[in-house]
Amino acid sequence: MCPEIILDAKATLGEGPAWDAKTGTLYWVDILEKRVHFHRGDEDGFIQLDEMPGCLATCKDGKLILALSGAVLSVSKNGAAEEPDKERNRFAKLKPASGKPTTLATVTEPANNRFNDGKCDPAGRFLAGTMNMDEKSPTGALYSFDGQTVTRLLKDIRISNGLAWSPDYKTFYYIDTPTRQVKAFDYDLPTGQIANPRVAITVPESLGWPDGMTTDTDGHLWIAMWGGAQVTRWNPQYGKLLEQIPLPAKNVTSCAFGGDNLNDLYITSARVGLGKADLTAYRHSGGLMRVQTKVRGMPTFEFG
């Protein structure tokens, strides 16, 4: 499978691809540059925001739902954030044509936290996780938002990342990147509650750090490898590595299936943290890529 460079975007922190089947549009974010990108046919563009979009999902009404984080306003003398800002982290809706998010709900988080990866579950809830911007402190959490109520599903997370569901929707997979583990949970679709955590996959250091992920209709997980310059495919029932897809980007951040047959794997990447040597060796770091696979992927679920 040969990767195609869709857009050499040079994104600082490209993340969160989401396929809108209704319009044939691939949405993704550059978190640190505060941009929502879109790719449709031969058209590429972005919406500039005032806050960091950790992740997004399409909505049934044609809008987007975002998990947004504003700047840290209160900082102590040693550079650490102080008091939490109750309005800094929020769920919001965005009409792509307007570029002005409307708040749906707020989340009170430690002051140095921001939203990171997220997506909708098959019932239309929006799940999004947080992380401390020092990338070390376990102050993050995973939230579920049903349009009315925000529920915290997990706490003490370092870097909340990949989310995916099994084809029968009974298993939820989740990555807290520094653990190098993919955890599986029983998922109760009617309530959105998780239970019975267990380790499905342990990722060897040689492959990189597990970041964003998605599922195909065979139940296999496709995981982007930060620092590993690849996407990997796994059988989560046995924790077995099935396939490796090398990419011309070192920090690979996430992936999602799209296209008319849901067999095109769209892949985001980042340039943050890379030096001159890495950017020379992996010159498409920060780019949006696509790989045509031989499988059918799970769809991007809508909010609402």
Residue pairs with C-beta under 8 A, 6 or more apart in sequence:
1 245
1 291
1 292
1 293
2 291
3 245
3 247
3 248
3 267
3 289
3 290
3 291
4 289
4 290
4 291
4 292
5 248
5 284
5 287
5 288
5 289
6 39
6 44
6 266
6 287
6 288
6 289
6 290
7 37
7 39
7 44
7 287
7 288
8 284
8 286
8 287
9 30
9 37
9 44
9 286
9 287
9 288
10 271
10 285
10 286
10 287
11 30
11 33
11 37
11 268
11 269
11 270
11 271
11 286
11 287
11 288
12 30
12 31
12 32
12 33
12 270
12 271
12 272
12 286
13 30
13 31
13 32
13 33
13 253
13 270
13 272
14 28
14 29
14 30
14 37
14 253
14 268
14 269
14 270
14 286
14 287
14 288
15 28
15 29
15 30
15 31
15 54
15 55
15 116
15 117
15 212
15 253
15 254
15 268
15 270
16 27
16 28
16 29
16 53
16 54
16 55
16 56
16 117
16 118
16 119
16 212
16 254
16 268
17 26
17 27
17 28
17 254
17 255
17 256
17 258
17 266
17 267
17 268
17 288
18 26
18 27
18 28
18 56
18 57
18 58
18 119
18 256
18 300
19 25
19 26
19 27
19 256
19 257
19 258
19 259
19 262
19 266
19 299
19 300
20 26
20 27
20 58
20 300
21 258
21 299
21 300
22 58
22 62
23 40
24 40
24 41
24 260
25 38
25 39
25 40
26 38
26 39
26 40
26 256
26 258
26 266
26 288
27 36
27 37
27 38
27 56
27 58
27 64
28 36
28 37
28 38
28 39
28 254
28 266
28 268
28 288
29 35
29 36
29 37
29 53
29 54
29 55
29 56
30 37
30 46
31 52
31 53
31 54
31 114
31 116
32 52
32 272
34 48
34 49
34 50
34 51
34 52
34 53
35 46
35 47
35 48
35 49
35 53
36 46
36 47
36 49
36 53
36 56
36 64
36 66
36 94
36 96
37 44
37 45
37 46
37 288
38 44
38 45
38 46
38 47
38 96
39 266
39 288
47 94
47 96
47 99
48 99
49 68
49 99
49 101
50 70
51 68
51 69
51 70
51 71
51 101
52 68
52 69
52 70
52 114
52 115
53 66
53 67
53 68
53 115
54 66
54 67
54 68
54 69
54 114
54 115
54 116
54 117
54 118
54 128
54 129
54 130
55 66
55 67
55 115
55 116
55 117
55 118
55 119
55 128
56 64
56 65
56 66
56 67
56 94
56 118
57 64
57 65
57 118
57 119
57 120
57 126
57 300
57 301
57 302
57 303
58 64
58 65
58 300
58 302
58 303
59 65
59 93
59 302
59 303
59 304
60 124
60 302
60 303
60 304
61 304
62 95
63 93
63 94
63 95
63 96
64 93
64 94
64 95
64 96
65 91
65 92
65 93
65 94
65 104
65 120
65 126
65 303
66 91
66 92
66 93
66 94
66 101
67 89
67 90
67 91
67 115
67 118
67 126
67 128
68 89
68 90
68 91
68 92
68 101
68 115
69 88
69 89
69 113
69 114
69 115
70 85
70 87
70 88
70 89
71 88
72 81
72 85
72 88
72 111
72 112
72 133
73 85
73 88
74 81
74 82
74 83
74 85
74 111
75 81
75 82
76 82
80 112
81 110
81 111
81 112
82 111
83 111
84 108
84 109
84 110
84 111
85 111
86 106
86 108
87 106
88 109
88 111
89 106
89 107
89 108
89 109
89 113
89 114
89 115
89 130
90 103
90 104
90 105
90 106
90 107
91 103
91 104
91 105
91 106
91 107
91 126
91 128
91 145
91 150
92 101
92 102
92 103
92 104
93 101
93 102
93 104
94 100
94 101
94 102
104 145
104 147
105 145
105 150
107 130
107 143
107 150
109 130
109 139
109 141
110 132
110 139
112 132
112 133
112 134
112 137
112 139
113 130
113 131
113 132
113 133
113 139
113 140
114 130
114 131
114 133
115 128
115 129
115 130
116 128
116 129
116 130
116 131
116 140
116 159
116 160
116 161
117 128
117 129
117 160
117 161
117 162
117 163
117 211
117 212
117 254
118 126
118 127
118 128
118 129
118 163
119 126
119 127
119 163
119 300
119 301
120 126
120 127
120 300
120 301
120 302
120 303
121 127
121 144
121 165
121 169
121 172
121 187
121 189
121 192
121 301
122 165
122 169
122 189
122 301
123 189
123 190
123 192
124 146
124 147
124 301
124 302
124 303
124 304
125 144
125 145
125 146
125 192
125 303
126 144
126 145
126 303
127 142
127 143
127 144
127 145
127 153
127 163
128 142
128 143
128 145
128 160
129 140
129 141
129 142
129 143
129 154
129 157
129 160
129 161
129 163
130 139
130 140
130 141
130 142
130 143
130 157
130 160
131 139
131 140
131 157
131 158
131 159
131 160
132 138
132 139
132 140
132 158
135 158
135 159
136 158
137 158
138 156
138 157
138 158
139 156
139 157
140 155
140 156
140 157
140 158
140 159
140 160
140 176
141 152
141 153
141 154
141 155
141 156
141 157
141 160
142 152
142 153
142 154
142 157
142 160
142 174
143 150
143 151
143 152
143 153
144 150
144 151
144 153
144 192
145 151
146 192
147 303
147 304
151 192
153 192
153 193
153 194
154 160
154 174
154 194
157 176
158 176
158 177
158 178
158 179
159 176
159 177
159 178
160 176
161 175
161 176
161 177
161 210
161 211
161 212
161 213
162 173
162 174
162 175
162 182
162 210
162 211
162 212
162 213
162 223
162 224
162 254
163 172
163 173
163 174
163 175
163 213
164 172
164 173
164 213
164 214
164 215
164 221
164 298
165 171
165 172
165 173
165 187
165 215
165 298
166 172
166 173
166 215
166 219
167 215
167 217
167 218
167 219
167 298
169 187
169 189
170 186
170 187
170 189
171 184
171 185
171 186
171 187
171 236
172 184
172 185
172 186
172 187
172 194
173 182
173 183
173 184
173 185
173 200
173 213
173 215
173 221
173 236
174 182
174 183
174 185
175 181
175 182
175 183
175 210
175 211
175 212
175 213
175 223
176 183
177 209
177 210
177 211
177 226
178 209
180 202
180 203
180 204
180 205
180 209
180 210
181 199
181 200
181 201
181 202
181 203
181 210
182 199
182 200
182 201
182 203
182 210
182 213
182 221
182 223
182 234
182 236
183 197
183 198
183 199
183 200
184 197
184 198
184 199
184 200
184 236
185 194
185 195
185 196
185 197
185 198
186 194
186 195
186 196
187 193
187 194
188 194
188 195
199 239
200 236
200 237
200 239
201 210
201 221
201 223
201 234
201 236
201 239
202 239
203 209
203 210
203 223
203 225
203 232
207 225
207 228
207 230
207 232
207 241
207 244
208 225
208 226
208 227
208 228
208 229
208 230
208 252
209 225
209 226
209 227
209 228
210 223
210 224
210 225
210 226
211 223
211 224
211 225
211 226
211 252
211 253
211 254
212 223
212 224
212 253
212 254
212 255
212 268
213 221
213 222
213 223
213 224
213 254
213 255
214 221
214 222
214 254
214 255
214 256
214 257
214 265
214 297
214 298
215 221
215 222
215 297
215 298
216 222
216 257
216 293
216 295
216 296
216 297
216 298
217 295
217 296
217 297
217 298
218 295
219 235
219 236
219 237
220 233
220 234
220 235
220 236
220 242
220 295
221 233
221 234
221 236
222 231
222 232
222 233
222 234
222 255
222 265
222 297
223 231
223 232
223 233
223 234
223 255
224 231
224 252
224 253
224 254
224 255
224 267
224 268
225 231
225 232
225 252
226 251
226 252
226 253
226 270
227 250
227 251
228 250
228 252
229 246
229 247
229 248
229 249
229 250
229 252
229 282
230 244
230 245
230 246
230 247
230 252
231 244
231 245
231 247
231 252
231 255
231 265
231 267
231 291
232 241
232 243
232 244
232 245
233 241
233 242
233 243
233 244
233 245
234 240
234 241
234 242
235 242
245 291
247 267
247 269
247 284
247 289
248 282
248 283
248 284
248 285
248 287
248 289
249 267
249 269
249 270
249 282
249 284
249 285
249 286
249 287
249 289
250 269
250 274
250 278
250 281
250 282
250 285
251 269
251 270
251 271
251 272
251 273
251 274
251 285
252 267
252 268
252 269
253 268
253 269
253 270
254 267
254 268
255 265
255 266
255 267
255 268
256 265
256 266
256 297
256 300
257 263
257 264
257 265
257 266
257 293
257 296
257 297
257 298
257 299
257 300
258 264
258 266
258 297
258 300
261 296
262 296
262 297
262 298
262 299
263 292
263 293
263 294
263 295
263 296
263 297
264 290
264 291
264 292
264 293
265 290
265 291
265 292
265 293
265 297
266 288
266 289
266 290
267 288
267 289
267 290
267 291
268 288
268 289
269 284
269 285
269 286
269 287
269 288
269 289
270 285
270 286
271 279
271 285
271 286
274 282
274 285
278 285
279 285
